[in-house]
């Protein structure tokens, strides 16, 4: 019941612990890796894991820009970010850690203006795109706040590699709304794309809910906090890394059939760090 307890905790604090630039909500209980996991034969394969000592990433030697197959081992979330010239990993950590229980919006905006987040995973597999030659830094955010790993460089020009076939799409759209597939198979692969005109980063929290639950009921439960009725969350779910606008990734998954809320808790830089879910960014879809 780890996921249900954590989701109830989020409802109780009404997102007070949501930090910038990461899916911080929880490390979800996922039913298992999809048997349709992306083949690594046609593209490079990197692995990442959060440890007590930091972040371990393997497979980056000689890497060229382009799409890579990513495996994140263990429950931690590992994401990848690139920085504008003059902005450093230390700057990023400092700015992100200022957006916690009380969000320093100036710091959040500075981080978003100088960092591009390319996606990541929480204990799963998929593909991300490292679009250009340059330096990329793995990071995670947890109880210790933001932690970065050793940066690595990729060379150019970008490799030509097609995205793997997908069973559906989840699209983050302008106006803090979700688009894409209303139904997905219970096991497969989806494309998560943050459309360029969305204007802000997003991530996907895919959380199973009781049959018949509406998006409005999920939002009401989050807004009510501990004073409201029991939230309609069930055990299964998954969590992706964050994508900056105009970027995409694919996610392999294997979840129980049922109804799932698509949620984003990223803190909004224009609304004093309010999580997007509390501003209406919730949609219910069906996994069959």
N, C-alpha and C positions, 0 to 999 in steps of 0.2 A: 504493500500500500504506500510505498515511498512517494510515488508521483501524486497520489491523492492528498497525502499529508502536506506535501510541498505546495500544491495548488491551493489548498485551504489556507496555508500560511500566507500566500500571496494575497488572497482575498482579505485576510485579517489585517494586513498592514497596508492595503490599498496601494501596493506598488512602491512603498517608501524606499525599498532597497534596490530598485532598478537603477543600474548605473549606465553610463553612456557606452555606446559602441559595442554592445555585446548582448547575446541572449542570456541574461543572467537568471532567468526565472527559476530554472532547476536543471538537474540532469535527469531527463525523463526515463521512465521504464519503457524500453522499446521491445516489441515482441521478438525481434531477431533480425538479422541481416537478410535482405532479399536474395533468393536464389538467382534472381536476375541481375546480380551485382555486376557493375560495369566491368567489362573485360579490360584488363590492363595491357593486352598484347599490342594494341594500336597506339598507345600513348604511354608516356612515363608514369611511374607509380611512386608516390611518396607516402610515407607513413608518419604519423605524429601521435604523441602521447603526453599527457600531463602527469608529471611525477612530483614527489615531494621536493625534488631539487630544482624543478622548472619544467621546461618543455623540451622534449626530445623529438627531432625531426630527422628522418632518414630518407635518402634517395634524391637529394638535391644536387649532388656532384654532377657537373656537366649539363645541368638542366637548361633547356632552351625555353623561351617564352612560348606560351600557348596553353592549350588545355592539358590538365594533368589529372590522373586518377588519384584520389585521396582516400586513405584509410585512417581514421582516428580510433585508436585503441583505448579502451577504458571509458569511464563515465564522464571525463572532462571534455569541455568544448575547446577546440583549437581553431583559431581563425587566422587569416593572413591579411596583412596591411602593408601598403606602401606609402611613403611620406614625400611631401613636396620638399624641394631643396631648402635647407635652412631649418627645417623642422625635424626633430630627432625622436627616437624611441623614448628617451627620458621625458621629453616634452609631452608626448602622447600619454604616457603613464601618469604624469602629474595632472594633466587636464582631465583625463578620464576619472581619476580618483577624486576629483573635486565635484563630481556629479553622482552623489550617493543619496543618503536620506534627504539631504537638501542639495538641490542641484545648482551648481554655479553655472548659469547659462552662458556666461561669457567664455568660460573654459570649454564647455561643450561645443559652442560654436567655433572656437579656435581649433579644436580637434577635428571637427567635421570639415573645416575649410582647408586643412592641411594634410588630411589622411584619406586614402581610398581603401575601403574594406572589400576584399575579394571573395568573401565567403569562408566556409569551414563546416565542420561537423561536430556532432556530439556522439561519440561512440558508434560510428557507422561508416558507410562508404558512399562515394559519389564522385563527381568531377567538379573542379573549379578551373577558372581561367586566370592565368598570370599573363596579362595581355602584352606587355612590352618588356624589353630588356631592362634590367635594373635590379635594385635591392628590394627584397620582401622580408617581412618580419612576422614570425608567428607570435600570437598572443592569446592569453586566456584571462578571464576575470572570475574570481571566486571570493572566498572568505578573506583572502589577503589583498583583495583589490586587483588591479591590473598587473599582470606579469607578462613580460616579453621574453622570447627565446632568442637564440643567436640568429641574426639576419643571414640570408643567403642571397647569392646573385644568380640571375638567369641571363643567358645571352640571347642575342637576336640574330637575324630577324625571326619573328614568331614562326613556330612550326605550323603547318597546315594539318589540322585534325578536326573532323566533324564531331559535333555533339552526339552522344549515344541516343538511340531511339528512346522515347519516353511514352508512358501510358497516360499522361495528362500534364496539365500545367497549373501552377499557382502563381498568379501575377499580382504584384504590389503596384497599385495605380495611383494616379493623381487624386487628391482629395481624401487621403487616408482610407482607401477602399481596396477590397480584394476582387480580383477577376480570375478567369480561368475555368477549370473543370469543376462542375458541381458533383460529379461522381468519379471515383477512381477505383481500380481493383484494390483488394486488400493487400496484395503483394505486388510490387513492381518498382517503377522509377518515375519520378516526376521532375519536371523542369520548374525551378523557382527563379523567377525573373523580377527584378526591381526595375520597373520601367523608368526611363530617363526623366520623364516629366513628373514623377512622384516627388522629386525634389529633396527627399530625405532618406537616410538608410532605413532598411527594414530587415526583419528576420521572421521566420515561420516557427511558431509554436503550434504544433498539430496535436490537439488534446481531445481524447475521447470524452463524449458527454452522453447523458441519458437520452434514449430515443425520444424524439419529439421536442428536444430542447431547441429554442430559437436563439438567434444572435442577440436579440434584446434581453433575453433571460440571462445569458452569459454576462453581458455588460452590466445588467442590474446587480448580479451577484458580486461582481468585482467592485462596483461602486458602493454597495451596501457594506462591504467589509464584514467584520466579525458580528455586526449587529443585524445582519440579514439572515435569510433562511439558508440551510445547507446548500452549498454550490452543487451544480449538477455534474461535476467532473468525475470520471471513472479513471481506471488505472492506466490505460495504454496511452502512448503519445510519443512524439519525437520533437527534436529541437534542431534547427539548422543554425549555421553561422549567419552573420550579418552581411548584407550586400549594400554597397553604395549605389546610388541611382545609375542606371544604365548597365548594370552588371547582372550576370546570371550564373547559375550552377545547376547540377543535377543531383538528385538525392535518391539513393536506393533505400527501400523500406519493406517491412513485413509486419503488418499490424492486424489485430482482430477486426473482422467486419463490424460496422456500426456507424454511428454519426460522430463527426469530429468537428470541433471548433478550430478554425484557422485564426490565430491570434498573433498580434505583434505588440510587444511591450517596449519597443524602443522609445527612449525619452525624446519628446519633441522639442527641438531648440527654439521654436516660436511660441511655445506654451509653457514656459518655465519648467521644462523637463517632464511634463506630464506624459505617462506612457500612452502610446497610441491606442491601446485597447480601450482605455477610459474615454477616448475621444471617438469611439465607434468603430475601430478597425477590427471587427470580428465578423466572420462568416462561417456558417455551418455547412459542411459537405458530407457526402455519404461514401463510405468505403464498402464495397460489395465483394 
